[in-house]
Amino acid sequence: MPFYDYQCGTCGVFEVMRRLTERNVSVACPQCENVSERIQTVSATLVTGGGDSTESAGSYGFRHRGFCACCP
């Protein structure tokens, strides 16, 4: 699942692991519970288990850490 960046007006930027379909839905800040909006970035980060720890651009525009099923 990818990580997305969100901006809290009080606490600043934080990351949340979410499903792709939920990426634009507001979330509560983990520190103060304020409703926070997603920061539009170039790409999300996808963390996968095992394999190489180097990051590379995948076919969906995510930064990958390790091997994944979506990269050729």
Long-range contacts (C-beta under 8 A, 24 or more apart in sequence): 1-46, 1-47, 2-44, 2-45, 2-46, 2-62, 3-44, 3-45, 3-46, 3-47, 4-38, 4-39, 4-41, 4-44, 5-38, 5-39, 5-41, 6-36, 6-37, 6-38, 6-39, 7-36, 7-37, 7-38, 7-39, 8-32, 8-34, 8-36, 9-34, 9-36, 10-34, 13-39, 15-45, 17-47
